[in-house]
């Protein structure tokens, strides 16, 4: 198996509009329609993997109250989503797959060690990163292209130089974090790279950000694996952001990560709320992971000025990476 795709209909069991069950249901259907039919079910793991990232108090709070501060959840549903990510990690470690995509929900990147937020309960990407590290992949790069800043993921690795956290996100937008000058602390100083972009930013600007920041930093960091916090709410049709990517943008970014940083790539679903564009965008990512040609093309848009200024500011804030 070349590309592992981790999915179960059980990912539909948790209701939380607009982070709704149909997101993964219609995406799975679209993949099947496009001859991607081999799904791997999430396996069962020891729950101690969750404790590598989250405090016992927070875990206990979800279990006993079935709730964090904004909406209800059955702990098993959050656990299933995280186990989907660990399954992808296990497949990579055991050479069952060259790379993988996890079509899971609920998402995770807004979850801190001790609190959830923004439809997120357990930080799937962070739990996966720790799992990979405990299996010999010492350096992990997280590339978060969700429209919203991954405040939880940033916080979990803020003082940790073994995980390079990078995020391209719309600003201003929920959760209001992710400033350029937020670069990490202590040993982790310089290992958080935030790239806030204005509403209207699209494919061309993301390509510049990739060639000027993400790819050079990735090459220098030389990670053992990349985890993509793949939130396709940065698509131009998404109702939760004003960014302007197209499905071909996700194909191109995934391909560039594979060819320029490392072949060891796991994509983890974060946001993406337009039920028409999300399936096409996920299919584009999977197509890149499978090293197939993508025929969807690129839809160019008129973009706001100033992206070179943002890139310059990020580079001068992080002099050690170039
Ligand atoms: Zn998002």
Boltz pocket constraint, residues with backbone or C-beta under 6 A from the ligand:
constraints:
  - pocket:
      binder: B
      contacts: [[A, 146], [A, 147], [A, 148], [A, 231], [A, 233], [A, 270], [A, 271], [A, 272]]
      max_distance: 6.0
